Amino acid sequence: MSSEQPTPSPQPEDLTTLVLSVPGVTAVYPSAPTPTRIARAIAATLGTSPAPEPIVNLRTTNERTTISARVATHSSPAPTIARDIADHLRSAHPDKSARITVQIASITI
């Protein structure tokens, strides 16, 4: 019997910090779709708000992990920064087959 413990999954807050540490990333935006963000804003206004949506979304369904991030960049080519972000996220997560989605929401020149 092996005494190795499985590597724990990082928390979304840790992933947000990790994304912000990638050179060229200037901001991280909530990755939830706009209708979800609107519904959460309405719920917050009504006082029935669930837990806040993480900025970097980490979701596991049917044993498949998806990590999503929306970012703002500057200077370097955006595709290079997106690949760097994906590489950082993949190295931080124990599921190396996780689907990583990086959306460039803003580019400052």
C-alpha positions as CSV (number, residue, x, y, z in Angstrom):
1,M,0.0,0.0,0.0
2,S,1.4,3.4,-1.0
3,S,1.7,6.1,1.6
4,E,1.6,8.9,-1.0
5,Q,-1.3,11.3,-0.6
6,P,-3.0,12.7,-3.7
7,T,-2.0,16.2,-4.6
8,P,-4.8,18.5,-3.4
9,S,-6.4,20.7,-6.0
10,P,-5.5,24.4,-5.7
11,Q,-8.3,26.8,-4.6
12,P,-9.7,29.3,-7.1
13,E,-8.1,32.1,-5.1
14,D,-4.7,30.5,-5.4
15,L,-5.3,30.1,-9.2
16,T,-6.2,33.8,-9.5
17,T,-2.9,34.8,-7.7
18,L,-1.1,32.4,-10.0
19,V,-2.6,34.0,-13.2
20,L,-1.8,37.5,-11.9
21,S,1.9,36.4,-11.5
22,V,2.2,35.6,-15.2
23,P,4.2,38.3,-17.0
24,G,2.0,40.5,-19.2
25,V,-1.2,39.9,-17.2
26,T,-2.6,43.2,-15.9
27,A,-6.0,42.0,-14.5
28,V,-8.2,39.0,-14.1
29,Y,-11.9,39.2,-14.6
30,P,-14.7,36.9,-13.5
31,S,-14.9,34.0,-15.9
32,A,-18.6,33.2,-15.3
33,P,-20.8,34.0,-18.3
34,T,-22.5,37.4,-18.3
35,P,-26.0,36.0,-17.5
36,T,-24.6,34.2,-14.4
37,R,-22.9,37.4,-13.2
38,I,-26.2,39.3,-13.7
39,A,-28.2,36.7,-11.8
40,R,-25.7,36.8,-9.0
41,A,-25.8,40.6,-8.9
42,I,-29.6,40.5,-8.7
43,A,-29.5,37.9,-5.9
44,A,-27.0,40.0,-4.0
45,T,-29.3,43.0,-4.3
46,L,-32.2,40.9,-3.0
47,G,-30.1,39.6,-0.1
48,T,-30.3,36.0,-1.3
49,S,-26.8,35.8,-2.8
50,P,-25.0,32.5,-2.8
51,A,-21.3,32.4,-2.3
52,P,-19.4,34.7,-4.6
53,E,-18.3,33.3,-7.9
54,P,-14.5,32.8,-8.1
55,I,-12.6,34.9,-10.5
56,V,-10.7,31.9,-12.0
57,N,-13.3,29.2,-12.3
58,L,-12.4,25.7,-11.3
59,R,-15.2,23.1,-12.1
60,T,-15.2,19.3,-12.1
61,T,-18.1,17.5,-13.7
62,N,-18.3,13.9,-14.7
63,E,-14.7,13.5,-13.5
64,R,-13.6,16.2,-16.0
65,T,-11.9,19.3,-14.7
66,T,-12.2,22.6,-16.4
67,I,-10.3,25.8,-15.4
68,S,-11.4,29.1,-17.0
69,A,-9.8,32.5,-16.8
70,R,-10.5,35.9,-18.4
71,V,-7.6,38.3,-18.4
72,A,-6.3,41.7,-19.5
73,T,-2.8,41.9,-21.1
74,H,-0.3,44.3,-22.4
75,S,3.0,44.3,-24.4
76,S,3.6,40.7,-25.4
77,P,1.5,39.0,-28.0
78,A,-1.8,37.9,-26.4
79,P,-1.6,34.3,-27.7
80,T,1.8,33.9,-26.0
81,I,0.5,35.2,-22.7
82,A,-2.6,32.9,-23.0
83,R,-0.3,29.9,-23.5
84,D,1.8,30.9,-20.5
85,I,-1.3,31.2,-18.4
86,A,-2.5,27.8,-19.5
87,D,1.0,26.3,-18.7
88,H,1.0,27.8,-15.2
89,L,-2.5,26.6,-14.5
90,R,-1.8,23.1,-15.8
91,S,1.4,22.8,-13.7
92,A,-0.5,23.9,-10.6
93,H,-3.3,21.4,-10.9
94,P,-2.9,17.7,-10.3
95,D,-5.2,16.7,-13.2
96,K,-2.9,17.2,-16.1
97,S,-5.7,16.4,-18.5
98,A,-7.8,19.3,-17.2
99,R,-9.3,21.5,-19.9
100,I,-7.8,25.0,-19.6
101,T,-9.7,28.0,-21.2
102,V,-8.0,31.4,-21.3
103,Q,-10.0,34.3,-22.7
104,I,-8.2,37.6,-23.4
105,A,-10.8,40.2,-22.5
106,S,-8.6,43.3,-23.0
107,I,-5.3,44.2,-24.6
108,T,-3.6,47.4,-23.7
109,I,-1.1,48.7,-26.3
